[in-house]
Amino acid sequence: MRRYLVAGNWKLNMGPAAGRALAAEVAELLKGRTLRGDALVCPPFLTIPAVGEVADGNPLLLGSQNCADKAQGAYTGEVSVEMLKEAGVQYVIIAHSERREYQKETDDLFVRKINLILEAGLKAIFCFGEVLEERQSGRAEEVVRAQLTGVLPRLENANAYNLVLAYEPVWAIGTGETATPEIAQQMHAFTRGVVAELMGEEVAGYMRILYGGSCKPGNARELIGLPDVDGGLIGGAALKAADFVGIIDGAEASLD
């Protein structure tokens, strides 16, 4: 059975003091619980050390929203995988739709970053998904296949343990459009089929695929309970401890 993963992406929110307080509140709400899946928070770079004082893996894990595509050198403003590892990071998000849109990041860059992450013994969360125009023109599956094909076959030593996928229905974020559970399951099943083609049936069977749409406490059980949805990449709801833990509760309930 695949363990669920509920990953909170804090984006450009929470300085060190506020981030530590939020992580401490989440940890307190989870105190004494043995989760049947994994709970992860991904703060901004500057906040990672403060959150790491609380997110010690028991049960809250620590992640990063990005990393450099170089190991070291004259790259002003960058943060390397080894630096993140030293700070206690276990997961790194790569290729988020906002990085694709605002920083114009490419498949070549994603491949370099993920290979460095895996080489360091950390886990990567690789994001992908179609935008509104692509969904409306009936090209959703074509776009998703291209995004997966452009990266997965080029990864070194990737497997179902160190690589997590996250499907983002970008067209449903802030547009008024709705990604239904049926759409989520259809796209996740399609994704798993593409992974089987690229990496083999066994890897596809164990690969965790997260849903990066609007997952909330009220719909978490239904979404994460879908056959091919293995958790969520959570944005806004991850900034409130009660909401984030409510999603984890939904994930737990989906296993009952």
Contacts in CASP RR format, 6 or more apart in sequence:
PFRMAT RR
TARGET T0000
AUTHOR 0000-0000-0000
METHOD contacts of the structure
MODEL  1
MRRYLVAGNWKLNMGPAAGRALAAEVAELLKGRTLRGDALVCPPFLTIPA
VGEVADGNPLLLGSQNCADKAQGAYTGEVSVEMLKEAGVQYVIIAHSERR
EYQKETDDLFVRKINLILEAGLKAIFCFGEVLEERQSGRAEEVVRAQLTG
VLPRLENANAYNLVLAYEPVWAIGTGETATPEIAQQMHAFTRGVVAELMG
EEVAGYMRILYGGSCKPGNARELIGLPDVDGGLIGGAALKAADFVGIIDG
AEASLD
2 205 0 8 1.000
2 206 0 8 1.000
2 207 0 8 1.000
2 208 0 8 1.000
2 230 0 8 1.000
3 36 0 8 1.000
3 37 0 8 1.000
3 38 0 8 1.000
3 208 0 8 1.000
3 230 0 8 1.000
4 36 0 8 1.000
4 37 0 8 1.000
4 38 0 8 1.000
4 208 0 8 1.000
4 224 0 8 1.000
4 230 0 8 1.000
4 231 0 8 1.000
4 232 0 8 1.000
4 251 0 8 1.000
4 254 0 8 1.000
4 255 0 8 1.000
5 37 0 8 1.000
5 38 0 8 1.000
5 39 0 8 1.000
5 40 0 8 1.000
5 164 0 8 1.000
5 208 0 8 1.000
5 210 0 8 1.000
5 230 0 8 1.000
5 231 0 8 1.000
5 232 0 8 1.000
6 37 0 8 1.000
6 38 0 8 1.000
6 39 0 8 1.000
6 40 0 8 1.000
6 220 0 8 1.000
6 224 0 8 1.000
6 231 0 8 1.000
6 232 0 8 1.000
6 234 0 8 1.000
6 244 0 8 1.000
6 247 0 8 1.000
6 248 0 8 1.000
6 251 0 8 1.000
7 40 0 8 1.000
7 41 0 8 1.000
7 42 0 8 1.000
7 63 0 8 1.000
7 91 0 8 1.000
7 93 0 8 1.000
7 125 0 8 1.000
7 166 0 8 1.000
7 210 0 8 1.000
7 231 0 8 1.000
7 232 0 8 1.000
7 233 0 8 1.000
7 234 0 8 1.000
8 40 0 8 1.000
8 41 0 8 1.000
8 42 0 8 1.000
8 233 0 8 1.000
8 234 0 8 1.000
8 235 0 8 1.000
8 238 0 8 1.000
8 244 0 8 1.000
9 42 0 8 1.000
9 65 0 8 1.000
9 93 0 8 1.000
9 96 0 8 1.000
9 233 0 8 1.000
9 234 0 8 1.000
9 235 0 8 1.000
9 238 0 8 1.000
10 19 0 8 1.000
10 41 0 8 1.000
10 42 0 8 1.000
10 43 0 8 1.000
10 44 0 8 1.000
10 47 0 8 1.000
10 65 0 8 1.000
10 235 0 8 1.000
10 238 0 8 1.000
10 239 0 8 1.000
11 44 0 8 1.000
11 65 0 8 1.000
11 98 0 8 1.000
11 235 0 8 1.000
11 236 0 8 1.000
12 44 0 8 1.000
13 44 0 8 1.000
13 239 0 8 1.000
14 22 0 8 1.000
14 43 0 8 1.000
14 44 0 8 1.000
14 47 0 8 1.000
14 239 0 8 1.000
15 43 0 8 1.000
15 44 0 8 1.000
15 46 0 8 1.000
15 47 0 8 1.000
15 50 0 8 1.000
16 46 0 8 1.000
16 47 0 8 1.000
16 49 0 8 1.000
16 50 0 8 1.000
17 50 0 8 1.000
19 43 0 8 1.000
19 47 0 8 1.000
19 50 0 8 1.000
19 51 0 8 1.000
20 47 0 8 1.000
20 50 0 8 1.000
20 51 0 8 1.000
20 53 0 8 1.000
20 54 0 8 1.000
22 41 0 8 1.000
22 239 0 8 1.000
22 241 0 8 1.000
23 41 0 8 1.000
23 43 0 8 1.000
23 51 0 8 1.000
23 52 0 8 1.000
23 54 0 8 1.000
23 55 0 8 1.000
23 60 0 8 1.000
24 54 0 8 1.000
25 241 0 8 1.000
26 39 0 8 1.000
26 41 0 8 1.000
26 60 0 8 1.000
26 241 0 8 1.000
26 244 0 8 1.000
26 245 0 8 1.000
27 54 0 8 1.000
27 55 0 8 1.000
27 60 0 8 1.000
29 241 0 8 1.000
29 242 0 8 1.000
29 245 0 8 1.000
30 39 0 8 1.000
30 59 0 8 1.000
30 60 0 8 1.000
30 245 0 8 1.000
30 248 0 8 1.000
33 59 0 8 1.000
34 59 0 8 1.000
35 59 0 8 1.000
35 248 0 8 1.000
35 252 0 8 1.000
36 252 0 8 1.000
36 255 0 8 1.000
37 251 0 8 1.000
37 252 0 8 1.000
38 59 0 8 1.000
38 61 0 8 1.000
39 59 0 8 1.000
39 60 0 8 1.000
39 61 0 8 1.000
39 244 0 8 1.000
39 248 0 8 1.000
40 60 0 8 1.000
40 61 0 8 1.000
40 62 0 8 1.000
40 63 0 8 1.000
40 90 0 8 1.000
40 91 0 8 1.000
41 51 0 8 1.000
41 55 0 8 1.000
41 60 0 8 1.000
41 61 0 8 1.000
41 62 0 8 1.000
41 63 0 8 1.000
41 238 0 8 1.000
41 244 0 8 1.000
42 62 0 8 1.000
42 63 0 8 1.000
42 64 0 8 1.000
42 65 0 8 1.000
42 91 0 8 1.000
42 93 0 8 1.000
43 50 0 8 1.000
43 51 0 8 1.000
43 63 0 8 1.000
43 64 0 8 1.000
43 65 0 8 1.000
44 65 0 8 1.000
45 64 0 8 1.000
45 65 0 8 1.000
45 66 0 8 1.000
45 79 0 8 1.000
48 62 0 8 1.000
48 63 0 8 1.000
48 64 0 8 1.000
48 84 0 8 1.000
48 87 0 8 1.000
48 88 0 8 1.000
48 89 0 8 1.000
49 87 0 8 1.000
51 62 0 8 1.000
52 62 0 8 1.000
52 87 0 8 1.000
52 88 0 8 1.000
54 60 0 8 1.000
55 61 0 8 1.000
55 62 0 8 1.000
55 63 0 8 1.000
57 90 0 8 1.000
61 90 0 8 1.000
61 91 0 8 1.000
62 87 0 8 1.000
62 88 0 8 1.000
62 89 0 8 1.000
62 90 0 8 1.000
62 91 0 8 1.000
63 84 0 8 1.000
63 89 0 8 1.000
63 90 0 8 1.000
63 91 0 8 1.000
63 92 0 8 1.000
63 93 0 8 1.000
64 79 0 8 1.000
64 84 0 8 1.000
64 89 0 8 1.000
64 91 0 8 1.000
64 92 0 8 1.000
64 93 0 8 1.000
65 92 0 8 1.000
65 93 0 8 1.000
65 96 0 8 1.000
66 79 0 8 1.000
66 92 0 8 1.000
66 93 0 8 1.000
66 94 0 8 1.000
66 96 0 8 1.000
66 99 0 8 1.000
66 113 0 8 1.000
67 79 0 8 1.000
67 80 0 8 1.000
67 81 0 8 1.000
67 84 0 8 1.000
67 92 0 8 1.000
67 94 0 8 1.000
67 113 0 8 1.000
67 116 0 8 1.000
67 117 0 8 1.000
68 75 0 8 1.000
68 78 0 8 1.000
68 79 0 8 1.000
68 80 0 8 1.000
68 81 0 8 1.000
68 113 0 8 1.000
68 116 0 8 1.000
69 109 0 8 1.000
69 112 0 8 1.000
69 113 0 8 1.000
69 116 0 8 1.000
70 78 0 8 1.000
70 80 0 8 1.000
70 112 0 8 1.000
71 80 0 8 1.000
71 81 0 8 1.000
71 82 0 8 1.000
71 116 0 8 1.000
72 80 0 8 1.000
72 82 0 8 1.000
80 116 0 8 1.000
81 92 0 8 1.000
81 113 0 8 1.000
81 116 0 8 1.000
81 117 0 8 1.000
81 119 0 8 1.000
81 120 0 8 1.000
81 122 0 8 1.000
82 120 0 8 1.000
84 92 0 8 1.000
84 122 0 8 1.000
85 120 0 8 1.000
85 121 0 8 1.000
85 122 0 8 1.000
89 122 0 8 1.000
90 122 0 8 1.000
90 123 0 8 1.000
91 122 0 8 1.000
91 123 0 8 1.000
91 124 0 8 1.000
91 125 0 8 1.000
91 164 0 8 1.000
92 113 0 8 1.000
92 117 0 8 1.000
92 122 0 8 1.000
92 123 0 8 1.000
92 124 0 8 1.000
92 125 0 8 1.000
93 124 0 8 1.000
93 125 0 8 1.000
93 127 0 8 1.000
93 166 0 8 1.000
93 233 0 8 1.000
94 110 0 8 1.000
94 113 0 8 1.000
94 114 0 8 1.000
94 117 0 8 1.000
94 124 0 8 1.000
94 125 0 8 1.000
94 126 0 8 1.000
94 127 0 8 1.000
95 105 0 8 1.000
95 110 0 8 1.000
95 126 0 8 1.000
95 127 0 8 1.000
95 128 0 8 1.000
95 147 0 8 1.000
95 151 0 8 1.000
96 127 0 8 1.000
96 168 0 8 1.000
97 127 0 8 1.000
97 129 0 8 1.000
97 131 0 8 1.000
97 168 0 8 1.000
97 170 0 8 1.000
97 173 0 8 1.000
99 105 0 8 1.000
107 147 0 8 1.000
107 150 0 8 1.000
107 151 0 8 1.000
107 154 0 8 1.000
110 126 0 8 1.000
110 151 0 8 1.000
111 150 0 8 1.000
111 151 0 8 1.000
111 154 0 8 1.000
111 155 0 8 1.000
113 124 0 8 1.000
114 124 0 8 1.000
114 126 0 8 1.000
114 151 0 8 1.000
114 155 0 8 1.000
114 158 0 8 1.000
114 163 0 8 1.000
115 155 0 8 1.000
115 156 0 8 1.000
117 123 0 8 1.000
117 124 0 8 1.000
118 124 0 8 1.000
118 155 0 8 1.000
118 156 0 8 1.000
118 157 0 8 1.000
118 158 0 8 1.000
118 162 0 8 1.000
118 163 0 8 1.000
119 156 0 8 1.000
119 157 0 8 1.000
121 162 0 8 1.000
122 162 0 8 1.000
123 161 0 8 1.000
123 162 0 8 1.000
123 163 0 8 1.000
123 164 0 8 1.000
124 158 0 8 1.000
124 162 0 8 1.000
124 163 0 8 1.000
124 164 0 8 1.000
125 164 0 8 1.000
125 165 0 8 1.000
125 166 0 8 1.000
125 210 0 8 1.000
125 233 0 8 1.000
126 151 0 8 1.000
126 152 0 8 1.000
126 163 0 8 1.000
126 164 0 8 1.000
126 165 0 8 1.000
126 166 0 8 1.000
127 165 0 8 1.000
127 166 0 8 1.000
127 167 0 8 1.000
127 168 0 8 1.000
127 212 0 8 1.000
127 233 0 8 1.000
128 144 0 8 1.000
128 147 0 8 1.000
128 148 0 8 1.000
128 165 0 8 1.000
128 166 0 8 1.000
128 167 0 8 1.000
128 168 0 8 1.000
128 191 0 8 1.000
129 140 0 8 1.000
129 143 0 8 1.000
129 144 0 8 1.000
129 147 0 8 1.000
129 167 0 8 1.000
129 168 0 8 1.000
129 169 0 8 1.000
129 170 0 8 1.000
130 139 0 8 1.000
130 140 0 8 1.000
130 143 0 8 1.000
130 144 0 8 1.000
130 169 0 8 1.000
130 170 0 8 1.000
130 171 0 8 1.000
131 170 0 8 1.000
131 171 0 8 1.000
132 170 0 8 1.000
132 171 0 8 1.000
132 175 0 8 1.000
132 177 0 8 1.000
133 171 0 8 1.000
134 140 0 8 1.000
134 142 0 8 1.000
134 143 0 8 1.000
134 171 0 8 1.000
135 169 0 8 1.000
135 171 0 8 1.000
135 177 0 8 1.000
136 171 0 8 1.000
140 187 0 8 1.000
141 187 0 8 1.000
141 190 0 8 1.000
144 167 0 8 1.000
144 187 0 8 1.000
144 190 0 8 1.000
144 191 0 8 1.000
144 194 0 8 1.000
145 194 0 8 1.000
148 165 0 8 1.000
148 191 0 8 1.000
148 194 0 8 1.000
148 195 0 8 1.000
148 198 0 8 1.000
149 194 0 8 1.000
149 198 0 8 1.000
152 158 0 8 1.000
152 195 0 8 1.000
152 198 0 8 1.000
152 199 0 8 1.000
153 198 0 8 1.000
153 199 0 8 1.000
155 163 0 8 1.000
158 199 0 8 1.000
159 203 0 8 1.000
160 202 0 8 1.000
160 203 0 8 1.000
160 204 0 8 1.000
160 205 0 8 1.000
160 206 0 8 1.000
160 207 0 8 1.000
160 208 0 8 1.000
161 206 0 8 1.000
163 207 0 8 1.000
164 207 0 8 1.000
164 208 0 8 1.000
164 209 0 8 1.000
164 210 0 8 1.000
165 191 0 8 1.000
165 195 0 8 1.000
165 207 0 8 1.000
165 208 0 8 1.000
165 209 0 8 1.000
165 210 0 8 1.000
166 209 0 8 1.000
166 210 0 8 1.000
166 211 0 8 1.000
166 212 0 8 1.000
166 232 0 8 1.000
166 233 0 8 1.000
167 184 0 8 1.000
167 187 0 8 1.000
167 188 0 8 1.000
167 191 0 8 1.000
167 209 0 8 1.000
167 210 0 8 1.000
167 211 0 8 1.000
167 212 0 8 1.000
168 212 0 8 1.000
168 213 0 8 1.000
168 233 0 8 1.000
169 179 0 8 1.000
169 183 0 8 1.000
169 184 0 8 1.000
169 187 0 8 1.000
169 212 0 8 1.000
169 213 0 8 1.000
171 177 0 8 1.000
171 179 0 8 1.000
172 178 0 8 1.000
172 179 0 8 1.000
172 213 0 8 1.000
172 214 0 8 1.000
173 213 0 8 1.000
173 214 0 8 1.000
179 213 0 8 1.000
179 214 0 8 1.000
181 219 0 8 1.000
181 222 0 8 1.000
181 223 0 8 1.000
181 226 0 8 1.000
184 211 0 8 1.000
184 213 0 8 1.000
184 223 0 8 1.000
184 226 0 8 1.000
184 229 0 8 1.000
185 226 0 8 1.000
185 227 0 8 1.000
185 228 0 8 1.000
185 229 0 8 1.000
188 209 0 8 1.000
188 211 0 8 1.000
188 226 0 8 1.000
188 228 0 8 1.000
188 229 0 8 1.000
189 227 0 8 1.000
189 228 0 8 1.000
191 209 0 8 1.000
191 228 0 8 1.000
192 204 0 8 1.000
192 205 0 8 1.000
192 207 0 8 1.000
192 209 0 8 1.000
192 228 0 8 1.000
193 204 0 8 1.000
195 203 0 8 1.000
195 204 0 8 1.000
195 207 0 8 1.000
196 203 0 8 1.000
196 204 0 8 1.000
196 205 0 8 1.000
199 207 0 8 1.000
208 230 0 8 1.000
208 231 0 8 1.000
209 228 0 8 1.000
209 229 0 8 1.000
209 230 0 8 1.000
210 229 0 8 1.000
210 230 0 8 1.000
210 231 0 8 1.000
210 232 0 8 1.000
210 233 0 8 1.000
211 223 0 8 1.000
211 224 0 8 1.000
211 229 0 8 1.000
211 231 0 8 1.000
211 232 0 8 1.000
211 233 0 8 1.000
212 232 0 8 1.000
212 233 0 8 1.000
212 234 0 8 1.000
213 232 0 8 1.000
213 233 0 8 1.000
215 223 0 8 1.000
215 224 0 8 1.000
215 231 0 8 1.000
215 232 0 8 1.000
215 234 0 8 1.000
215 237 0 8 1.000
215 247 0 8 1.000
216 237 0 8 1.000
216 243 0 8 1.000
216 247 0 8 1.000
217 237 0 8 1.000
217 242 0 8 1.000
217 243 0 8 1.000
217 246 0 8 1.000
217 247 0 8 1.000
217 249 0 8 1.000
217 250 0 8 1.000
218 250 0 8 1.000
220 246 0 8 1.000
220 247 0 8 1.000
220 248 0 8 1.000
220 249 0 8 1.000
220 250 0 8 1.000
220 251 0 8 1.000
220 254 0 8 1.000
221 250 0 8 1.000
221 251 0 8 1.000
221 253 0 8 1.000
221 254 0 8 1.000
222 254 0 8 1.000
223 229 0 8 1.000
223 231 0 8 1.000
223 232 0 8 1.000
224 230 0 8 1.000
224 231 0 8 1.000
224 232 0 8 1.000
224 250 0 8 1.000
224 251 0 8 1.000
224 254 0 8 1.000
225 254 0 8 1.000
231 251 0 8 1.000
232 247 0 8 1.000
234 244 0 8 1.000
234 247 0 8 1.000
236 243 0 8 1.000
237 243 0 8 1.000
237 244 0 8 1.000
237 247 0 8 1.000
238 244 0 8 1.000
END
